[in-house]
Amino acid sequence: MENTLYQGERILVNKWSYGLRLPFMQWWGYHRWRPRPADKEDIVVFNNPGNLTVPVIDRREVFIGRCTGTPGDTLLVDSFFTVVSSASFAPDQKHLYTYPQTKKKLLDSLQTRLSIRSHDLPGADSTRCVRSFSRYEYYLLEQTMPDSCWLTPLEADSLSLKPFIVPRRGQTVPIYPWNQALLCNTLVLHEHRRAEIKNDTLYIDGKPARQCRFTKDYYWITANNAANLSDSRLFGLVPEDHLIGRAALIWFSAKRERIGKKIY
């Protein structure tokens, strides 16, 4: 978390920030008074969601990180699940794609089926047309095309990032080859479902699945230092019941000028 926090510093944690989580979870289970969601950019204190050796959540190691994805958010991630936050890569940002004139009717049909608005653009020639789609719309189209994808990006890097949905309670999330391992781990660890990957296909309760439904709210937590993998890229999504509170204040530091500094 450097330079927000430094090694050896002591902080105060507001356990009421997201509602007070009742202690002794081994006896009473998970309960929270006046629950509230975490906000983006909160410095969140939470229990390690990847610890398989300690069954009781509040007995697991305490971690800290920055909340960069809240339930229902769509994040743009690279192949290492590093979140790209630049406004130019916003999930709804439109990008240009070309396609053969002969595929125009088929593309119209696919867009109607997926409820994607048509965006014809000037500049078509005798063989190819141009339309704009967000990256999420592109991936929906790619998954439903009966043969190899014939949409070609005009920007060289437009396919380097992928839209990742942070699950919320009751939400159904599509499964792709690049996110199925993360979703499989989440289903097994936190949803207590029987899930496994066989022959590049995710099976849930013994059946191949193209989408899965979640019963909890989840968060994506990142470290300040992108090279440090001690965040959701390592331990995965953080369920709501693992949240302890928000880091509020530095009460001890080797640097006196940092004592009393609020953490945001």
HELIX and SHEET records of a PDB file:
HELIX    1   1 MET A   25  TRP A   28  1                                   4    
HELIX    2   2 ILE A   57  ARG A   59  5                                   3    
HELIX    3   3 ALA A   87  PHE A   89  5                                   3    
HELIX    4   4 GLN A  101  LYS A  103  5                                   3    
HELIX    5   5 LYS A  104  LEU A  114  1                                  11    
HELIX    6   6 ARG A  135  THR A  144  1                                  10    
HELIX    7   7 GLN A  180  LEU A  189  1                                  10    
HELIX    8   8 SER A  232  PHE A  235  1                                   4    
HELIX    9   9 GLU A  240  HIS A  242  5                                   3    
HELIX   10  10 ARG A  256  ARG A  258  5                                   3    
SHEET    1   A 6 ARG A  10  ASN A  14  0                                        
SHEET    2   A 6 LEU A 243  PHE A 252 -1                                        
SHEET    3   A 6 ILE A  43  ASN A  47 -1                                        
SHEET    4   A 6 VAL A  62  GLY A  69 -1                                        
SHEET    5   A 6 TYR A 218  THR A 222 -1                                        
SHEET    6   A 6 VAL A 238  PRO A 239 -1                                        
SHEET    1   B 2 LEU A  20  ARG A  21  0                                        
SHEET    2   B 2 ARG A  32  TRP A  33 -1                                        
SHEET    1   C 2 THR A  74  VAL A  77  0                                        
SHEET    2   C 2 LYS A 162  ILE A 165 -1                                        
SHEET    1   D 3 ARG A 128  PHE A 133  0                                        
SHEET    2   D 3 HIS A  95  PRO A 100 -1                                        
SHEET    3   D 3 THR A 152  PRO A 153 -1                                        
SHEET    1   E 2 THR A 172  PRO A 174  0                                        
SHEET    2   E 2 GLN A 211  ARG A 213 -1                                        
SHEET    1   F 3 ALA A 195  LYS A 198  0                                        
SHEET    2   F 3 THR A 201  ILE A 204 -1                                        
SHEET    3   F 3 LYS A 207  PRO A 208 -1                                        
END                                                                             
